Amino acid sequence: MKKKIALVAMAAAAVGVQAADWSDTSISLRRGTNYAEPFNSDAVTKNIVGLTHVSGFKYGSNFFNADLLLSDQKDPSAAGSKTGAHEVYVVYRNTLDFEKVSGKSFKTTGVRGLGFTSGFDFNTKTDAGYNSKKEMFAAGPTVMLDVPGFLNVSLLQLWESNSPYSTYTSSGKERYHYAPHPMLTAAWGVPFSVGSIPLSFEGFANYIAAKGKDEFGGNTVAETNIDMQVMYDVSGNKTFKIGAEYQYWKNKFGNDHTGAAGKGAFAKTPMIRAEYHF
């Protein structure tokens, strides 16, 4: 836990120390009734509260997101419990813009610029089974495509470990480290309108390569995670948005959905979403 607090502090420092040229902070709420968890055949309902901060500074940009995920009893907090699991998942990314750093333009046909992205993910979850305590570091090049809004594509190397107490902490092994592996990832926010209705198409897509053997000696497989939403700017000034979101997550966490993990490793989840920006 001390390590996780230190990581949050590092992210806060990175966001706070760099004088922001612009920033946007929002609180979001989303809900879906068809979430899935590996080795669980039941559809899970989740309410997710998110805090997101995006900012630009002299040499690039920051992204920080923290989600609190509240499951219903189909994803129980403990064996036989009638209360659902609780999870906190945090993502931080810093992207250095090579043009801003060097003063040299890298713009070409279809490309706005080049950069380098680094950061981390971590989570903690209390549930009836795995009790994930993930730590992951990421770094690699980024291409910023020339579109309305933004579309950034990155090829990141991932270093991931986990420490489910039921398997490793109790046996004296503090963490299990997967093989380093790459992720091709895209993030976008593209404004558009239908008539006079202001809308935006937002989201991310990750293709994550297999990460070697899992904690139990089985093979992991490549996973695909696409999360996208269409949002309506109700306020007209980007303060309050509502919309529909959809997540497609095949081979969740590297578990083969055609194997023992079953259909719970293949999530297809529609959601409703609301955001307040300040």
Secondary structure in CASP SS format (residue, H / E / C, confidence):
PFRMAT SS
TARGET T0000
AUTHOR 0000-0000-0000
METHOD secondary structure of the structure
MODEL  1
M C 1.00
K H 1.00
K H 1.00
K H 1.00
I H 1.00
A H 1.00
L H 1.00
V H 1.00
A H 1.00
M H 1.00
A H 1.00
A H 1.00
A H 1.00
A H 1.00
V H 1.00
G H 1.00
V H 1.00
Q C 1.00
A C 1.00
A E 1.00
D E 1.00
W E 1.00
S E 1.00
D E 1.00
T E 1.00
S E 1.00
I E 1.00
S E 1.00
L E 1.00
R E 1.00
R E 1.00
G E 1.00
T E 1.00
N E 1.00
Y E 1.00
A E 1.00
E E 1.00
P C 1.00
F C 1.00
N E 1.00
S E 1.00
D E 1.00
A E 1.00
V E 1.00
T E 1.00
K E 1.00
N E 1.00
I E 1.00
V E 1.00
G E 1.00
L E 1.00
T E 1.00
H E 1.00
V E 1.00
S E 1.00
G E 1.00
F E 1.00
K C 1.00
Y C 1.00
G E 1.00
S E 1.00
N E 1.00
F E 1.00
F E 1.00
N E 1.00
A E 1.00
D E 1.00
L E 1.00
L E 1.00
L E 1.00
S E 1.00
D C 1.00
Q C 1.00
K C 1.00
D C 1.00
P E 1.00
S C 1.00
A C 1.00
A C 1.00
G C 1.00
S C 1.00
K C 1.00
T C 1.00
G E 1.00
A C 1.00
H E 1.00
E E 1.00
V E 1.00
Y E 1.00
V E 1.00
V E 1.00
Y E 1.00
R E 1.00
N E 1.00
T E 1.00
L E 1.00
D E 1.00
F H 1.00
E H 1.00
K H 1.00
V H 1.00
S H 1.00
G C 1.00
K C 1.00
S C 1.00
F C 1.00
K C 1.00
T E 1.00
T C 1.00
G C 1.00
V E 1.00
R E 1.00
G E 1.00
L E 1.00
G E 1.00
F E 1.00
T E 1.00
S E 1.00
G E 1.00
F E 1.00
D E 1.00
F E 1.00
N E 1.00
T E 1.00
K E 1.00
T E 1.00
D C 1.00
A C 1.00
G C 1.00
Y C 1.00
N C 1.00
S C 1.00
K C 1.00
K C 1.00
E E 1.00
M E 1.00
F E 1.00
A E 1.00
A E 1.00
G E 1.00
P E 1.00
T E 1.00
V E 1.00
M E 1.00
L E 1.00
D C 1.00
V C 1.00
P C 1.00
G C 1.00
F E 1.00
L E 1.00
N E 1.00
V E 1.00
S E 1.00
L E 1.00
L E 1.00
Q E 1.00
L E 1.00
W E 1.00
E E 1.00
S E 1.00
N E 1.00
S C 1.00
P C 1.00
Y C 1.00
S C 1.00
T C 1.00
Y C 1.00
T H 1.00
S H 1.00
S H 1.00
G C 1.00
K C 1.00
E C 1.00
R C 1.00
Y E 1.00
H E 1.00
Y C 1.00
A C 1.00
P C 1.00
H E 1.00
P E 1.00
M E 1.00
L E 1.00
T E 1.00
A E 1.00
A E 1.00
W E 1.00
G E 1.00
V E 1.00
P E 1.00
F E 1.00
S E 1.00
V E 1.00
G C 1.00
S C 1.00
I E 1.00
P E 1.00
L E 1.00
S E 1.00
F E 1.00
E E 1.00
G E 1.00
F E 1.00
A E 1.00
N E 1.00
Y E 1.00
I E 1.00
A C 1.00
A C 1.00
K C 1.00
G C 1.00
K E 1.00
D C 1.00
E C 1.00
F C 1.00
G C 1.00
G C 1.00
N E 1.00
T C 1.00
V C 1.00
A C 1.00
E E 1.00
T E 1.00
N E 1.00
I E 1.00
D E 1.00
M E 1.00
Q E 1.00
V E 1.00
M E 1.00
Y E 1.00
D E 1.00
V C 1.00
S C 1.00
G C 1.00
N C 1.00
K C 1.00
T C 1.00
F E 1.00
K E 1.00
I E 1.00
G E 1.00
A E 1.00
E E 1.00
Y E 1.00
Q E 1.00
Y E 1.00
W E 1.00
K E 1.00
N C 1.00
K H 1.00
F H 1.00
G H 1.00
N C 1.00
D C 1.00
H C 1.00
T C 1.00
G C 1.00
A C 1.00
A C 1.00
G H 1.00
K H 1.00
G H 1.00
A H 1.00
F E 1.00
A E 1.00
K E 1.00
T E 1.00
P E 1.00
M E 1.00
I E 1.00
R E 1.00
A E 1.00
E E 1.00
Y E 1.00
H E 1.00
F C 1.00
END
